[in-house]
């Protein structure tokens, strides 16, 4: 079994669990609290992510990179924490001074106190996260994230049952970060050491370019939500958030692969040479597509029934879902290209792509939402991601001559289409209950898995190897 697949197993299992936990939590909130409360929570998270972005400036990525190099790990970890602490203080001051405006935008009078607490909790959690990822303990980092997600879900159930509404959702988020801090610290083997000026300078040197990558990551997740907050009511934002989270459930494998690929490729470049990198990228593209491609087809068939099962108010989000799922398909491949480029220590290349993407995404969202309404947010998000994927591929080809596994990807497309035909026959193009929808998804996944094993030889080999290892 390849090194990439072995290292992805722990991360994959945890990410699947986290993905299920996240979607269950969002569905629970949508069903129990309604679209308006879900929209308020989405705006809260968008604002805290923006605040977090201004307090990090690419330091997390720089720390992971330097720790992965294996030298002065404790010094780099402490340097990261101190930098982020200093950057957080003026942001807290701004939140306090403009608390009424921020609270009105989010739609909750208690938003600002929770924002401040969340900001510091996430700062501690992400410092631990950078250490775990830098040590290539990605599986343990993802397991800790899964426990954090379970904590949030349990808190949401309890707090909503007690009638706390949006404030209960905020509190659940904070407590989940506390769990990450406590558990993640147990897995971290790096011990804090006093940094010198050289460690600070090294982090800033890498973050000169990586900060834009951080902006890009969060722009991909939250630009549409932030802009929607100025144009539409919280109910529609809640519907948009629901469709966005549901679309994410179809891309768990590609997320797990990209989460482990960065550290693996970084090691391969130093120890194994470019041939290993080429094989790893080729393999990643195959296994990323295995989940991403059927996710698009299956989502198109069952999404309307799933949204209807959660309430009539959510069915208006079907076409938003359709557009967003194609955006996620592009992102599943773009993430692989970007991780490899960063592992080559060429953040300058990604800086160019990130600047173009962020500008297109922000301007596109404002223009599209103003022109065609809330669906414009999905259109702008998908279009800007498609352009970024093309740019990332072009830059990667300038560094290493990768081979696209065209035959395997075509086989995945064929298997997904056959699965989609079976799903459409099962649904008869009509609506299903929630249980029937879940059954259709499980049945479709089984059909697709069988077809992939039949069509793609390298997948059969990997599965046999995995089964032999487990047994």
N, C-alpha and C positions, 0 to 999 in steps of 0.2 A: 504494500500500500504506500502511496506517495506521501512524502513529508507534509505536503500541503493539506491533504485530506485528513491525515492523522491529527494535525494541529487544529483542524477546523471542527472536529467532532464535538469537543467539549463546548466550544463557542456556539456551534450550531444548536445543540440541545438546549442550552440556556437561552439562546435567542428565540427559538421556537416557543419555549415556555414564557419568555417575556412578551413576545408578540401576542400570544394567546391571552396573557394576563392584561395587556394593554387594551386589546379589542374588547375583552369582556368588561373591563372597567368603563370604557367609553360607552358601550352598549347599555350597561347598567345605568349610567348617568343619563343617557339619552332617554331611556325608558322611564326612569323614576323621577328625575328632576326636570326633564324637558329640554328642548332645544335652546331656550333662552339662557338657562343656567350653564349649559355646556358651552354656549357662546361666550359667556362671561369668563369662564375658566380658560377658554382658548385665548382670549385677550390678555388675561393675567399672565399666562405662560409666555405669550409673545413679548410682553413688556419686560418680564424678568430675563428672558433670553437676550433682548436688546441690551439691558443693563449688564448682563454677564459678558456679552460680546465686548462692550466698551472697557470692561475690567480685565480682559484676558489678552486681546490683541495678538493672538497666535502663539502665546507662551506655552499653551498645552502641547501643541504639535512640536514646538522646538524642544520641550523637555523630554517628550517621548523619544525624539530623534537622538538627543544627547545621551540619555540613559541607556538606550539600545546599543550605543557604542561601547558600553561596559566600563567607562572610566568616570571617577568622581561622581558617582550616582547620587550619594547623599547630599553633596553640595548643590547639585543641579535641582534636586527636589526642593530643598529649602529656599533656594533662589527663586524658584517658580512661585512658591507660596508668598514670599515677601513682596515680590513684584505685584502680584494680584491683590494683595492686601492694600498696598499703597494706591493702586489704581481704583479700588472699590470705594475709598473714602469720599472723593468728590461726587461720585454717583449717588451715594447715600444722601449727601447734602442736597443734591438736586431733587431727589425724590421727596425729601422732607419739605423743601421750599415750595414745590409745585404739587403737593399731595392732593389738593382739591381737584386740580385739572386731571391728574393721573387717575384718581378714583372715579371721576365722572366718565373718563374715556373707557375704563374697564367696566364700570357699572356696578361697583361695590364700594361701600364706605370704608371697609376694613382692608382694602387692597394694599395700600402702601406699607403698613406694618408687616404684613405677610411678605411683601416683596423684599423688604430689607432683610428679614430673617432668612428667607429663601436664598438670597444672594450670597450670604456668608456660609450657609450650609452647603451650597453647591460649590463654593470656592474650596472648602475643605475636601469635599467628595472628589472633585476633579483633580486635586493635587494627588490624592491616593490613586485615582484612576490613571494618571500619567505615569506614576511609578510602576503600577502593575503592567500596563501596556509596554512600557520601556523595558521591563524585565521579561517581556514576551509571555507573561502569565495572562494571556487574553482569555482563556477559558475560565479562569478564576475571577477575572474582572467581570466577565459576562454573567457568571453564576451569582456574583454579588449584586449585579444590576437586576437580575431576576428576583432575588430576595427583596430588593428594594421595591420592585414593581408589585410583588405580592403584598408587601406592607401597605403600599398606597391603595391597592384594591380593597383590602380588609378595612382600612381606615375610612375609605369612601362609603362602604356599605354601612358601617356603624354610624358615621357622622350624618349621612343622608337619612338614615332611619331615625336619628334623633332630631332631624329637622334643621340642621345647620346650613343647608343650602350651599351656596358658592364658598362661603367661609370654610365649610367642612372639606371641600375639595382642596382649598389652599393648604389647610392644615395637614391633610393626607400627603400632599406633595412634600412638605417640610419634613414630616416624620420619615418618609421614605428615604430622604437624603441622609438623615441621621443614622438609619440602619446601614446604609452604604458605608458611611464613615466607620462605624463600629466593626462591621464584618470585614470590609476591605482592608482595614489596618492589620487584621490578623494574618492576612495572606501576604502582606508586603514585607519583604526581607531587607529592603533598603533602610539604613539607619540614618537619621538626620545628622548632617555635619555642617559646620559653619562655612558658607560660601565665600569666595574671594571675588574681587572685581572681575577676574577672568571669566568666572562662571556667568555672572550677569551679562557681561559683554558677549559671550558665546550665545546665550539665549536670545539676546536682542539681535544679534547678527542673523540668526536663522529666521527669527520672527519678522524681520524686515519684509519678507515675502510671504511667510506662512500666515500672517495675520489676515491677509486677504482670503486665504483658504478658509479660515474660520468664518469670515464674513460670508463667504459663498455657502458654506454648510448651513448656516442659520438663515441666510436669505432663501435658500431652497425650502426650508421648513416653515418659515414664518413671515416672509414678505407679504404674501397674499393675505394672510390673516390681519397683519398690521394695517395694510391699506384698506381692507374691507371694513375695519373698525371705524374709519372716517366716512364711509359711504352707506352702509346698510345696518339694519337692526341686528341685535344679538341673536335673534332666532335664526336668521339666515346664516350667521357666522357659525352657530351650532350645527346646522345642517352641513355646512361646508366642512367643518372639523370632523364630523362623523364620516363623511365620504372619504376624506383624506386618510383617516385612520383605518377604515375598512380596506382601502386600496393597499395600504402598507402590509396587510396580512398576507398578501400574495407574493411577497418578495423577501421572505425570511432567509432563504438559502443564500441569496446574493449578498444580503447584509452580513451574514456570518462569515462568508468568504472574504469580503472586503475588510472586515474587522481584524482578521488574522493575516491577511496578505501583506500588509505594510511591514510588520516585524519580520516575517519570513523572507520577503524579498530583500530587505535591508541586510539580513544575514547572508543570503545567497550571493549578493553582489560582493561582499567582503570575502566569502569563503569558497564559493563554488563556481563563480564566473557567469558570463552572460547566457550560456546555454541553459543553465538551470532556471534562470529568470524567464527565458523564452518558454520553456516547458510549463513553468508555474502559471504564467499569464494565459497560455493556451488552455490549460486545464481549468483555470478559473472561469474563463469565458464559457466553457462547456457546462460547468456545474451551476454557474449563475443563470444561464439560459434555461436550465432544466426546470427551475421554479418560476422564473420571470415570465417566460413565454406562455405557459398554460395559465398563469395568473391572469393575463390579459384576456384570453379566450373565455376562461371560466367566469371571470368577473363580468364580462359583457352579457353572459347568459343569465346568471343568478342574482346580479346586484339589485335589480328592480324588486325582486321578491324579498330579498333581505331587507331592503329599505322599507318596504311596505309592512313587513312583519314588525318593524319597530314603531310604526305609526304612519298615518297618511301624510303628516306634515313633512316627513323625510323623503317622500318620493320625488319631490321637486329637485332633489340632488342627483338624479340618475345621470343626466348628461354631464354634470360636473365630475361625477365618478368616472365616466367613460374617458373624458379628457385627461384626468389625473392619472389614470392607470397607464396610459401611454407615456405620460411624463415619467412615471416610475420605471417603466421598461427602459427608457433611455438612461435613466440615472443608474440602474443596476449595472450597466456596462461602463458608464462614465466613471463610476466609483473605482472600478478596477484600474482603469487607465490612470486616474489621478494618484492613487496610492503608489503605483509603481514609479511614476515620475518623481514623486516626493522621496521615495526610497533611493533614487539616484542622486539625491541631494541637489536637485535642480528646481528649487522653489521659484526661481525667476520665471521659468516657463509657465508654471501654474498661476503665477501672479498675473500674467497677461490674460490668460483664459478667465481667471476669476474676476478681473476688472470688467471685462466685456460682459460676463454673465450677470454680475451684480447690477450694472447699469441697465442692461436690457431687461432684467427681471423687475427692477424697481420702476423704471419708466414705463415698461410694458404693462405692469399691473395698474398703475394710475390711469394710463390712457385707456386700456381695455375696459376697466371697471366703469370709468366715466362714460364710455361709449356704449357698451352693451350690457352693463349691469354686472352682477356678482359672478356670472359665468365667465366673464372676461378675466377674472383672477386665475382660473384654471387654464385658460387659453395662453395667457402670458407666461405662466409657470411652465407649461409644456413646451412652448416655442423656445424659450430661453434655455431650457435644459437640453433640447435637441441640438442647439447651436454649440453649447458647451461640450457636449459629448463628441461632436465632430472635431472641435479644437483640441480636446484632450487626446484623441486618437492620433491626430496629426503630430502633436508634440511628442508623443510616445514613440512613434515611428522614427522620429529624428534621433532618438537615443538608442533604440534597439530594434532589430528587424523581426518583429513579432509576426506570427502566422495566425490568421483568423481561422478557427475550426469551422469552415463553411459547411462541410458535409454534416457534422454533428448538429449545428444550429438548424440546418434545413430539416434534419430528421426530427428535431424537437418541434419545429413548426408543424410538420405533418402530423406528429402524434397529438399535438394540441388541437389541431383542426378536427381530427377524428374524435377526440374527447369532447370537443364542443358540439359536434353533431349528435353524439350520444346524449349529452346534457340537454340539448334543445329538444330531442325526441322525448326525453323523460319529462321535461317541463311543458311540452306541447306549446311553447311560446307564451304560456300563461303565468299566473302568479302562484306561489307556493306558500305554505305555512313555514314558520321558522324551522320546525323539525324536518320538514320535507326539503327545505333549502340546505340544511346541514347535511342531510343524507345525500342530496345530489352532489354536494361538494366532495364528500368522502368517496362516493362512488366514482365520480369523475377523476379524482386523484388516483384511485386504484387502476382505472382504465389507462390513464396516462402513464403511470409507473410501469405497467406491463408492456405498453407499446415502446417506451424508451428502452427497456431492457432488450426488447426484440430488435429495435432499430440500431442501437449504438453499442458497438462491441466493447469500447473502453469502459463504458458504464457497467456492463455485465462483469467485466474483470474486476472492477473496483468493488462491486457489491459482493462478489464471491470472496474476495480478499477480506472484506470487512466481516462477513459472516464467519469465515474461518477464524479470524482473530477473536471475535466475541465468543464463539463456541470453544 
